[in-house]
Amino acid sequence: MLSYDAIMIRKYYEGTPAIINLSTEIGRLLGIVDSTYLRKPETALRKKNRIKSIQSSLEIEGNTLSIDQVTTLFNNQRVFGPSKDILEVKNAIKVYNQLDQFDPFDIKSYLCAHELLMKGLVEKAGQFRTKGVGIFKGDQVAHMAPPAWNVNHLMEELFQYLSTNEDNLIIKSCVFHYEMEFIHPFMDGNGRMGRLWQTIILMKANPIFEYLPIEEEVRNTQNEYYEKLSISDKQGISTVFVKYMLGIIKKSLTNLTATQRTQLNDEERIQYFIDNFEGSEFSRKDYLNLFKDISTSTASRDLNKGVKDGMFEKDGDDRTTKYRIKGQRSN
């Protein structure tokens, strides 16, 4: 006889060979991203990809603004179009420009994101629904969401999975995306929130996901996206959707690594270090840990240039030398 605890443990997906293989391939691609200094792309590419993410995710929901119009709004310029569509884009820009401010494991942060994303578009933005809701295809009910009285419990259970389960974050992001769509916790904005929060979870796995427009690949396979959601609904487990989303992530990373940089000059290395080093004080060894393909003498020249150009501050001499990024102070 099963114990009470065993009964309460919910299995969100099956770890099939296809899912294991996709996870392994994604890990390999992330290794390429780190080894070729793509973890934080160049500024122009970051901006371009962020705009793609916003436009693609909203187009899935029926927003009519083109990539050029979204770019114009991103640059704080006026465009002509439906007022609702413009507001959706402006809200999304605000949210996507502060992705690193959200805590993927905190339900309050999640509700705050919905409030910003849906401000002026729905009543009680940032609050779970208090009414029943269904998704229709024509006259047919495609999905009947759980009753409103159970939404808070189901979302707390889902965030508990995020925080405590031993699955890797890539898998967790896919499971969360599906389960959130199934629960349908809001009266509106569920689709864009599912894609947004998956990105925020993925950012904890690797910073590259902040600038990787996986929403564009979902938009390009939109019919399949809804098909996999539907199949998972019928099967009562997210395995099919998890496999689909892992394929989307793999394709996005493959497209990115096709543009890999094989070598950086000294100025590019210094800026890349500033963008990616987490901490205040560092040594030459820390610099070499990020750039494993350069010599100690090259690292020393880079650091001296950084000091000379006002990028770094230096304390000590020889082996005791410590550096700080200009403007930062050690605790």
Number of C-alpha atoms within 10 A of each C-alpha: 4 7 7 8 7 9 8 9 8 10 8 18 19 13 12 12 9 12 21 14 13 19 20 12 17 21 14 12 18 21 12 18 22 16 17 17 22 20 22 20 19 12 9 8 13 17 16 15 20 21 25 22 28 27 28 25 25 22 19 17 13 10 17 16 21 12 16 12 19 21 21 14 17 20 9 10 10 11 15 8 11 11 10 13 17 20 16 20 24 18 21 25 21 14 21 21 13 10 17 14 12 17 16 23 18 14 16 14 15 19 17 15 27 27 21 17 27 21 16 14 16 14 12 15 22 20 15 19 19 14 11 14 19 12 12 11 8 7 6 8 10 13 18 15 16 16 15 18 13 12 20 15 11 16 19 13 13 20 18 14 18 21 14 9 11 9 11 12 19 23 20 21 26 28 25 24 25 27 21 22 21 20 21 28 26 25 18 18 19 19 18 23 22 20 22 25 24 23 27 23 25 23 21 16 15 16 17 20 21 24 22 26 25 26 28 22 20 22 19 13 13 14 10 14 17 13 14 21 23 18 15 20 20 11 10 12 20 27 22 21 26 28 24 20 25 23 19 19 23 21 16 19 22 18 11 18 16 8 10 16 13 9 12 13 8 16 13 13 19 19 12 20 17 16 11 13 14 9 13 14 18 17 16 18 13 12 20 16 11 17 19 11 11 13 11 14 10 13 20 15 13 19 23 16 16 21 17 12 11 12 17 20 20 19 11 9 8 7 9 9 12 16 19 20 21 15 10 12 11 10 6
